[in-house]
Structure formats: structure tokens, C-alpha cells
Amino acid sequence: MVGNFKEGTIPIGEFEMQYVVFGKGSRPLVVLPGLSDGLRTVKGTGMMLWYLYRKFAMAFQVWVFSRRNKLKSHMTTREMAEDQAIAMDKLKLNKVNVMGISQGGMIAQWLAIDHPKKVDKMVLVVTISRQNNTIQSVIGHWIDLAAKGHYGKLTIDNMEKNYNENKIKKIRPFYWFIKKTMKPVSKERFIIQANSCLTHNAYQELNKIKCSTLLIGGGSDKIIGGAEVQQEMAEAISGSKMIIYPELGHDAYTKKDFHSIVLDFLG
């Protein structure tokens, strides 16, 4: 059935992790979303996620995970990867394809480093392996906005930095509505996840990644930096492949051929 999906939770110790699963394929594809998970979990978004990843759903059983429902203070991306490994164990998701987007890509790096038997192939989309001035400035500003309760401004700044001018000018007329309605499930959840991005540093251990890896980035990324970010990761991960869209930023996953490229890579 079109849009057929299931929402569920899996216990992680005394906490829970929410997920959505859908698709016609027999092979699992685990998707780890970005920092948007700090504003809203996957709960109640099954139809939207199905539509977003429907091309993958023809070939795979797609699993989209949130982080645990209650994050401990100063939680790191490596600890989030440990949660992910526990959830995958309980759901019997072993030796699967993994796609991590932005912060999800940071978590995916640790998953492949610390639990190599769980990852068959990995796609890292618009993500980073260590800090630079760009990500520190941008996400540091978002943390400040969240702390002050300026969620509408945070969302608008995110959009302005995510999309190129042609896309963003179509959204700007609706900024007034975003400012009035945008509110995260938990301010603390967003700030903890944002801080985990600012402390993420897997660069020195990228050589431990042995699975086939595809890196996809935007040459004009205003959130994590341009092509040089992906280039240094590609050089550190043996045998990895890299695709850069020079004209795109942090929205490289919106390129028309994005799905076909990923599907070709995953086989």
C-alpha cells in the first residue's frame, strides 16, 4: 500500500528510541537523520519520511531512527552510536547498509569504527569528521538562539544556510508563520545534540572504517564547510568514493540524481 509504514519504540536501558520502518525490499537500510532530530523526533512523521525516502523503499526496508527519548547531559556522538548499536542488536539489524545525514553521519562514523560488523556499506551525506570555524560559528549561534527561546529565528537561519538562493526565495514569504509556530519538543534535547556536533572528532580514527563508503557533499555548504571537508574524509577512509555538487550547500541530498547515485552504490 502506498505510504505503508510502521512506527515503533525499542528500549535502550531505562530509555526508549523511536523509529519508523517502511519499504518493499528485504535488505535493511538504516537512516540516521541530522540535527533536526533535536527539534522533533520521528514520532508522527511516518508519512513524511516515507515520501522523502520512497525511492529507497522500492529496494530496501528503510529504518529511520531518532536518538533516545531522554539524552544525558553532554552526550557525545560516540555514545549515540552505542545506543544505535544496541537498538540494531535488539531489532536483529546486523551487517546492514547505513546512511547518515549531517549529525547522523557523525554517529554513523562511530558506528562503523566501533561496530564494524554491523555496517556493510555506508553513505555519509553533508557531514564532517572534526571541527572547523564554520560549524563552530553556525551551530554555536543556533545553541544561543535555542537557549533564548528564539526557535523561529533558529529555524529560519537553518533554512537560509541550508538552501541556495533559488530555493530559499520560495520559502521566505512563509517566515512569518514559522516564527509564530515553531517550537521544539524539548529545548534541552536540541542543545545537547547541537553540542555533540561541536565536540565530534572521529578524524584520527577514520582509518578504522573498513566498509565501502560513499561521501556526498555540497561545495557551497554554509554549515559545515565546502568540498575540503569531504576531501579530507575521503583521503582518510581507504577506498571511499566522493561526490561533490559544487552549486549546492547543506541540501546536497535534494539533487535530482541523489537517490539513483546512492542506490547504485548500495547495489
ChimeraX attribute file (.defattr): number of C-alpha atoms within 10 A of each C-alpha:
attribute: neighborCount
match mode: 1-to-1
recipient: residues
	/A:1	6
	/A:2	9
	/A:3	15
	/A:4	12
	/A:5	16
	/A:6	13
	/A:7	16
	/A:8	13
	/A:9	17
	/A:10	16
	/A:11	15
	/A:12	17
	/A:13	9
	/A:14	6
	/A:15	13
	/A:16	18
	/A:17	20
	/A:18	19
	/A:19	23
	/A:20	23
	/A:21	22
	/A:22	25
	/A:23	26
	/A:24	15
	/A:25	14
	/A:26	12
	/A:27	15
	/A:28	21
	/A:29	25
	/A:30	24
	/A:31	24
	/A:32	25
	/A:33	23
	/A:34	22
	/A:35	19
	/A:36	19
	/A:37	20
	/A:38	21
	/A:39	20
	/A:40	17
	/A:41	20
	/A:42	21
	/A:43	14
	/A:44	11
	/A:45	13
	/A:46	20
	/A:47	16
	/A:48	12
	/A:49	19
	/A:50	22
	/A:51	13
	/A:52	12
	/A:53	16
	/A:54	20
	/A:55	14
	/A:56	21
	/A:57	22
	/A:58	14
	/A:59	18
	/A:60	20
	/A:61	18
	/A:62	28
	/A:63	22
	/A:64	22
	/A:65	24
	/A:66	25
	/A:67	23
	/A:68	23
	/A:69	15
	/A:70	13
	/A:71	16
	/A:72	12
	/A:73	13
	/A:74	13
	/A:75	14
	/A:76	22
	/A:77	27
	/A:78	21
	/A:79	15
	/A:80	23
	/A:81	23
	/A:82	18
	/A:83	22
	/A:84	22
	/A:85	20
	/A:86	17
	/A:87	22
	/A:88	17
	/A:89	12
	/A:90	12
	/A:91	10
	/A:92	10
	/A:93	19
	/A:94	17
	/A:95	17
	/A:96	17
	/A:97	23
	/A:98	27
	/A:99	22
	/A:100	22
	/A:101	23
	/A:102	23
	/A:103	25
	/A:104	29
	/A:105	27
	/A:106	29
	/A:107	32
	/A:108	30
	/A:109	30
	/A:110	25
	/A:111	25
	/A:112	24
	/A:113	21
	/A:114	17
	/A:115	17
	/A:116	17
	/A:117	14
	/A:118	20
	/A:119	22
	/A:120	17
	/A:121	20
	/A:122	27
	/A:123	25
	/A:124	27
	/A:125	27
	/A:126	32
	/A:127	29
	/A:128	27
	/A:129	23
	/A:130	18
	/A:131	18
	/A:132	13
	/A:133	10
	/A:134	15
	/A:135	18
	/A:136	17
	/A:137	13
	/A:138	16
	/A:139	21
	/A:140	16
	/A:141	14
	/A:142	22
	/A:143	21
	/A:144	13
	/A:145	18
	/A:146	22
	/A:147	14
	/A:148	10
	/A:149	14
	/A:150	16
	/A:151	22
	/A:152	21
	/A:153	17
	/A:154	21
	/A:155	21
	/A:156	20
	/A:157	15
	/A:158	18
	/A:159	17
	/A:160	17
	/A:161	19
	/A:162	20
	/A:163	21
	/A:164	18
	/A:165	10
	/A:166	8
	/A:167	12
	/A:168	15
	/A:169	12
	/A:170	9
	/A:171	13
	/A:172	13
	/A:173	10
	/A:174	11
	/A:175	13
	/A:176	11
	/A:177	10
	/A:178	16
	/A:179	16
	/A:180	10
	/A:181	10
	/A:182	16
	/A:183	18
	/A:184	19
	/A:185	13
	/A:186	13
	/A:187	17
	/A:188	19
	/A:189	21
	/A:190	23
	/A:191	24
	/A:192	18
	/A:193	26
	/A:194	22
	/A:195	19
	/A:196	23
	/A:197	28
	/A:198	18
	/A:199	15
	/A:200	19
	/A:201	20
	/A:202	20
	/A:203	16
	/A:204	10
	/A:205	15
	/A:206	20
	/A:207	14
	/A:208	16
	/A:209	23
	/A:210	18
	/A:211	21
	/A:212	18
	/A:213	25
	/A:214	22
	/A:215	22
	/A:216	24
	/A:217	31
	/A:218	27
	/A:219	22
	/A:220	23
	/A:221	25
	/A:222	20
	/A:223	21
	/A:224	28
	/A:225	23
	/A:226	22
	/A:227	21
	/A:228	12
	/A:229	21
	/A:230	26
	/A:231	16
	/A:232	13
	/A:233	22
	/A:234	19
	/A:235	14
	/A:236	17
	/A:237	21
	/A:238	16
	/A:239	14
	/A:240	18
	/A:241	16
	/A:242	18
	/A:243	19
	/A:244	20
	/A:245	18
	/A:246	14
	/A:247	11
	/A:248	21
	/A:249	26
	/A:250	27
	/A:251	19
	/A:252	24
	/A:253	18
	/A:254	13
	/A:255	11
	/A:256	9
	/A:257	10
	/A:258	13
	/A:259	16
	/A:260	12
	/A:261	14
	/A:262	17
	/A:263	14
	/A:264	8
	/A:265	15
	/A:266	18
	/A:267	8
